Amino acid sequence: MELATLKQFALWLSWLFIVGLVFSWAISLTPIGRDDTDKGSWGGGRSGVKPVTDALTGCQYLVSPGGGITPRLNKNGKHICVAPE
């Protein structure tokens, strides 16, 4: 492969990466994929809280980006646990 062709390919990949970053940033500003733990609707911050399920017990927890964890509760205040398959 010639050096010029390799440079052109690297430039093309760089532009593709930049376009992907801009697209991802633009989508993050919209209300798409937001839940009630996120601040605001347009351009507000995302909470980063994620639900996780314990594979052994089937119980669900909410995990924050700072390392906090708490049981996920239903409307009656009971821990949500689904029997593992």
Phi and psi in degrees as GROMACS dihedral restraints (atoms count N, CA, C in turn):
[ dihedral_restraints ]
;  ai    aj    ak    al  type     phi  dphi    fc
    3     4     5     6     1   -74.2    20    10
    4     5     6     7     1   153.7    20    10
    6     7     8     9     1   -62.6    20    10
    7     8     9    10     1   -39.1    20    10
    9    10    11    12     1   -64.0    20    10
   10    11    12    13     1   -40.7    20    10
   12    13    14    15     1   -66.0    20    10
   13    14    15    16     1   -40.5    20    10
   15    16    17    18     1   -64.6    20    10
   16    17    18    19     1   -42.0    20    10
   18    19    20    21     1   -63.6    20    10
   19    20    21    22     1   -41.6    20    10
   21    22    23    24     1   -63.6    20    10
   22    23    24    25     1   -41.5    20    10
   24    25    26    27     1   -63.7    20    10
   25    26    27    28     1   -43.5    20    10
   27    28    29    30     1   -63.4    20    10
   28    29    30    31     1   -39.9    20    10
   30    31    32    33     1   -64.0    20    10
   31    32    33    34     1   -42.5    20    10
   33    34    35    36     1   -62.2    20    10
   34    35    36    37     1   -43.9    20    10
   36    37    38    39     1   -63.9    20    10
   37    38    39    40     1   -38.4    20    10
   39    40    41    42     1   -62.7    20    10
   40    41    42    43     1   -45.5    20    10
   42    43    44    45     1   -64.4    20    10
   43    44    45    46     1   -39.7    20    10
   45    46    47    48     1   -61.0    20    10
   46    47    48    49     1   -42.2    20    10
   48    49    50    51     1   -63.2    20    10
   49    50    51    52     1   -44.4    20    10
   51    52    53    54     1   -64.1    20    10
   52    53    54    55     1   -43.4    20    10
   54    55    56    57     1   -61.8    20    10
   55    56    57    58     1   -41.0    20    10
   57    58    59    60     1   -62.6    20    10
   58    59    60    61     1   -41.4    20    10
   60    61    62    63     1   -63.3    20    10
   61    62    63    64     1   -44.8    20    10
   63    64    65    66     1   -63.2    20    10
   64    65    66    67     1   -43.1    20    10
   66    67    68    69     1   -62.5    20    10
   67    68    69    70     1   -44.5    20    10
   69    70    71    72     1   -61.9    20    10
   70    71    72    73     1   -42.8    20    10
   72    73    74    75     1   -63.0    20    10
   73    74    75    76     1   -43.6    20    10
   75    76    77    78     1   -63.6    20    10
   76    77    78    79     1   -41.2    20    10
   78    79    80    81     1   -65.5    20    10
   79    80    81    82     1   -35.9    20    10
   81    82    83    84     1   -67.2    20    10
   82    83    84    85     1   -20.1    20    10
   84    85    86    87     1   -82.0    20    10
   85    86    87    88     1   -16.3    20    10
   87    88    89    90     1   -87.6    20    10
   88    89    90    91     1   165.9    20    10
   90    91    92    93     1   -76.5    20    10
   91    92    93    94     1     3.7    20    10
   93    94    95    96     1   -62.8    20    10
   94    95    96    97     1   127.5    20    10
   96    97    98    99     1    79.3    20    10
   97    98    99   100     1     8.7    20    10
   99   100   101   102     1   -83.8    20    10
  100   101   102   103     1   154.2    20    10
  102   103   104   105     1  -126.1    20    10
  103   104   105   106     1  -175.5    20    10
  105   106   107   108     1   -75.7    20    10
  106   107   108   109     1    -2.0    20    10
  108   109   110   111     1   -92.0    20    10
  109   110   111   112     1    -8.7    20    10
  111   112   113   114     1   -85.3    20    10
  112   113   114   115     1   147.8    20    10
  114   115   116   117     1   -83.8    20    10
  115   116   117   118     1   131.0    20    10
  117   118   119   120     1    68.1    20    10
  118   119   120   121     1  -175.9    20    10
  120   121   122   123     1  -119.7    20    10
  121   122   123   124     1   -43.4    20    10
  123   124   125   126     1  -111.6    20    10
  124   125   126   127     1   114.6    20    10
  126   127   128   129     1    80.7    20    10
  127   128   129   130     1    -6.4    20    10
  129   130   131   132     1   -71.8    20    10
  130   131   132   133     1   164.6    20    10
  132   133   134   135     1   -74.1    20    10
  133   134   135   136     1   153.3    20    10
  135   136   137   138     1   -91.8    20    10
  136   137   138   139     1   144.1    20    10
  138   139   140   141     1   -72.0    20    10
  139   140   141   142     1   -33.9    20    10
  141   142   143   144     1    82.2    20    10
  142   143   144   145     1     1.1    20    10
  144   145   146   147     1   -69.9    20    10
  145   146   147   148     1   131.8    20    10
  147   148   149   150     1  -127.3    20    10
  148   149   150   151     1   137.2    20    10
  150   151   152   153     1   -81.7    20    10
  151   152   153   154     1   137.5    20    10
  153   154   155   156     1  -131.2    20    10
  154   155   156   157     1   150.6    20    10
  156   157   158   159     1  -117.0    20    10
  157   158   159   160     1   128.8    20    10
  159   160   161   162     1   -69.5    20    10
  160   161   162   163     1   122.2    20    10
  162   163   164   165     1   -65.9    20    10
  163   164   165   166     1   -28.9    20    10
  165   166   167   168     1   -80.6    20    10
  166   167   168   169     1   -46.2    20    10
  168   169   170   171     1   -98.2    20    10
  169   170   171   172     1   -22.9    20    10
  171   172   173   174     1    81.5    20    10
  172   173   174   175     1     4.3    20    10
  174   175   176   177     1   -80.2    20    10
  175   176   177   178     1   144.6    20    10
  177   178   179   180     1  -102.1    20    10
  178   179   180   181     1   145.9    20    10
  180   181   182   183     1  -135.7    20    10
  181   182   183   184     1   156.6    20    10
  183   184   185   186     1  -106.7    20    10
  184   185   186   187     1   128.3    20    10
  186   187   188   189     1  -116.2    20    10
  187   188   189   190     1   131.3    20    10
  189   190   191   192     1   -99.2    20    10
  190   191   192   193     1   159.2    20    10
  192   193   194   195     1   -63.0    20    10
  193   194   195   196     1   -24.2    20    10
  195   196   197   198     1   -80.4    20    10
  196   197   198   199     1    -1.6    20    10
  198   199   200   201     1   103.8    20    10
  199   200   201   202     1    -0.8    20    10
  201   202   203   204     1   -75.1    20    10
  202   203   204   205     1   150.4    20    10
  204   205   206   207     1  -142.2    20    10
  205   206   207   208     1   140.9    20    10
  207   208   209   210     1  -147.2    20    10
  208   209   210   211     1   149.5    20    10
  210   211   212   213     1   -65.0    20    10
  211   212   213   214     1   144.1    20    10
  213   214   215   216     1   -86.8    20    10
  214   215   216   217     1   125.8    20    10
  216   217   218   219     1  -109.9    20    10
  217   218   219   220     1   149.9    20    10
  219   220   221   222     1   -85.4    20    10
  220   221   222   223     1  -175.9    20    10
  222   223   224   225     1   -66.4    20    10
  223   224   225   226     1   -16.6    20    10
  225   226   227   228     1   -95.0    20    10
  226   227   228   229     1     2.4    20    10
  228   229   230   231     1    84.8    20    10
  229   230   231   232     1    12.4    20    10
  231   232   233   234     1   -95.2    20    10
  232   233   234   235     1   144.0    20    10
  234   235   236   237     1   -62.8    20    10
  235   236   237   238     1   131.5    20    10
  237   238   239   240     1   -81.0    20    10
  238   239   240   241     1   115.3    20    10
  240   241   242   243     1  -132.5    20    10
  241   242   243   244     1   128.6    20    10
  243   244   245   246     1  -114.5    20    10
  244   245   246   247     1   132.3    20    10
  246   247   248   249     1   -59.1    20    10
  247   248   249   250     1   127.4    20    10
  249   250   251   252     1   -63.9    20    10
  250   251   252   253     1   146.3    20    10
